[in-house]
């Protein structure tokens, strides 16, 4: 009975975390470039229940009674990197990435995952803008809602510097009245059509980083991600990669409102079911202590 109490309590904790994940997705429904989290639950290892017989200590007779599940726990909440819809803003400082990078021999499913015949799991590479935080750390985002600060630098809503292909902050010349972008991410003068140049007279372009294993990314909030310490900084997407950058657009959150509502209701009902089971076991224990003990 006490084991059942622990199992029901584990179910309550797991569904509470699932509920928190879903509500966080709902809160970021209108956050540009937000990638939804998916709560992954896993059962605790099964226990084999057996009756051991034989009074001589040899355990000669063993009869299997069955297997017992001891609960569930929320293992992780990985991000889902499905492409979000584009929304036109007509703001020249807004940018959006459309990415569908393919890997030879891998047929990715709708969630961006491929399982080879030998069981090896591979995730679809993702393209992201590279930004630099106030502490100098390089992070990655699909939130292209940028602005130009007083110094002429392109920055995110957090004030992070957007990086160019040489991993330097993008800074615009004050003499350029209009900036446009090519699908490959190269910046050009919107009036003359000439390529914009950086301080070294090299063509100015976004660093659209290719994240080969997006499952390694750690969420930092507001649509920003970072790689774990020790991981090599990603390179830029290759010309043959199916990646385009659009100006005057932002990428919507990829949260599905209908499915998220269903998941929220399912988590709430599962939590309530486990809660009622805890109450039932508690009442049974109360009867065993207060009533059966008096017989």
N, C-alpha and C positions, 0 to 999 in steps of 0.2 A: 504493500500500500504506500509506504514511504517512497519507494522507487517510482510509483505512478505520480506522486506529488512532484518529485524532481523532474519527471518527464514533462508534465503539464507546465511547470514553471519555466523550463527551457523553451517550450513552445511560445509562451508569453513574451519572453525576452527576444526571441528570434523575430516574432511578428511585430514587436515594437520597433526593432531596428528596420524591418522592412517598411513599416509605416513611415518612419523618419526619412528613409530614402525616397519614398514616393512623394511625400510632402515637400521635400527639397526640390524634386523635379517640378512640382506644380509652382513653387515659388519662383523658379527660373524659366517659366514658360515663355516670357517675353525678353529674356536675356539673349542678345545677339551671339550666335556661335556656340551657345551652351550645348553640351553633350550630356544626354541623360545617363543617370546611373541605373544599374539593374541589380537588385538584391539577389544574391546567390545563397541559397540555404543548403545545408548538408546535414545528413543524419549522423549521429554519433555511431561508433562501431557497434555492430550487433553483438549480443551476448548469447552464447550457446547454453541452454538450460538442460542439464542432464541429471538423471537419477543414478547414483552410484550405489551398487549393491555389493554383497559379499562381506560377511562378518569376519573373515579371516585376515582382512587387511590386504588382500591381493587385488581388490577392486575388479574381480572377475566379471561381474555383471554390471554393465553400463547401458542404460536405456535413454535414448535421446528424447527429451520432452518437447523440444522446439527452440526457436530463436526469439529473442526479446529485443525490441527496439528501445533504446534508452533516451530518446529525444532528438532534437534538431537544434542547430545553431546557425547563425548568419555568418557564413564563411568570409565573404567579401562583397564589395559593391563596385564592380568594374564599370567603366564608362562605355557607352555604346556610341561608336563614331560614325553613325549613319549620316549621309549628307542631308543637311537641312535645306528647306526651300529658301530661295532668294527673294528679298523684298526690296523694291526700288525706293530709294530715298532722294535721288538726284542731288545728293550732297557729294561734291567732288572729293571730300576727304574720307568718304566711306568706301570700304573695299570688302570684297567677298571672294572666297576661294571655292571653286568647284573641283573636286578631286575624285578620281576613279583610277587609282594606280593599280595596275595588274602585275602579277608575277608569273613568269612562264611555268606552266605545269600546275598552277593552282587555280581552282574554280571556287572563288569566294561566294558564300551564301549571302542572304540579305543582311545578316548581322556582321559581315566582314570577316568571317572565319572559314578556314578550309581545313578539313581533316583528311590526311593522306591515307591510302590503303593500309599502311603500316601503323596507323594511329597517331602520327605526328601532327600536332595542331599548329597552324600558321595563321597569323592575323594580317589583314590587308594593310599595307603601309598607308600613312596619312600625311597630308601636306598641311603645314601651319605657318603662320607668320611668326618670325622670331623677334622677341622684344628683350630689352635689358631693364632690369629693375633698378631701384634706387641704390641697392647694395652691390650692383654690378653683376648679378646673376642673370644668366640667359634663360628665358622661359619661352613658351610657345602658346599660341592662341589662335582660335578661329573667329574671335570677336574683332571684326574690322571696323568698329565704330571709332575712327581716329579723329584727332583734331591737330591743328598746328599751333604751337605755343608761341610766346613772344619772341623767342630766338629763332623762329622759322623751322623748328624741328617737329617732325611727325610723332605724336605721342598717343598712347591709349587713354582710356577713361581713368585709369589709375595713375597716369603721369609717366608710364614706362616708355622708354625710347624705342621706336620701331627701327629695326636694323636693316641695312642694305646688304647686298651680296658679299660685301667685304667685312661684314659684321661690325659696321660703323653706323652711328645714328644717321637717319635720313634727315638732311637739312636742305631746305629750298632757298634758292637765291631770291632776294627780294625783288629783283628785276623781272622775274617770271610771274606773269599775271594769272596764268592758268596752267595747271598740270594735268596731264592725261597719262593713261597707262595702257600698255599693250597686254594682250592675253598672257604673255610670258612673264609679266611683272616688271617690264622695263618702263621707266618714267620718261616722258617726253614733254616738250613745250607744246601746250595746247594751241598756241597761236602760230608758231613757225613749223611745228612738227619735228623740230630737231631734238635729238636725244639730250636729256639732261646729264650733266657731268658732275662727278664728285670732286673733292678737293685734289685728287690725283689725276684729274682729267679723264677718268674712266667712266663709261656709261653707268648711270645711276639706276639701280633696280632693287626690288624687294628681295630679301632673303626668304624665299619660300622653302622652309626646311622640310626634308623628307624624313618622317619618323617611321623607320622600318618595323619596329615592334611597338605600336601604340599602347600595348598592355603594360609597358614599362613606365609610362607617364604617371606622375603623381599630381593629383588635382590640388591647385593652390587657391582656388576661389576666383569668382568673376570671370570664368572662362579661361583662366590661365593654368598651364601645366608646366612641370619641370621634370627633368630626368633625374634618377637617383645619383648620388655622388659616385664618381668613378666611371660612369657611362660616358662614352665618347660623344662629343657634340655632333649632331647630325649634319650632313651636307645638304646642298640645295637639290631640289628636284631636277631630274634630267630632262632634256628637251623631248625625249620620247615618252615621258610620263604624261598621262592624261590629266593634266592640271591646268586650269585657267584662272586668272584673276580678273574680276569685274569691278569697275569703278561706278560709284553711284548706287551701289547695292550693299546690303548687309545680309548675312546668313541668319535665318531664323533658328531658334532653338529646335532641336529634333525631337522634343518631347511630344508624344502622341496624347492629346488631352483625353480622348475616349478610353484608350487602354489604361492610362494612368488613373482615371476615375475608377475603372473596374478593379485595378490592383489595390487601390486605397480601400475600397469596400471589402475586398477579399481579405486583406490584412486585418481590418477591424473585426470582421466576423470570426476569423481564426483566433484572434486574440480573445474575443469574448467566449468562444467555445472552450479554450484552455482555462480561462478564468472560472467558468462554471464548473469545470472538472476539478480545479483546486478547491472550490467551495464544497463540492460533493465529497471529496476525499477528507476534507477537514471535518465535515459533519460526521462522516463514518468513524473517524478517529475519536471524535467527541463521544459518540455512542459507545465505542469500545472501552473508553476510559471510565466514563461516568455511569454507564448502565450495565454493561457486561461485567464490569468489575464488582458490582454489588450482588451478582447472582451467586 
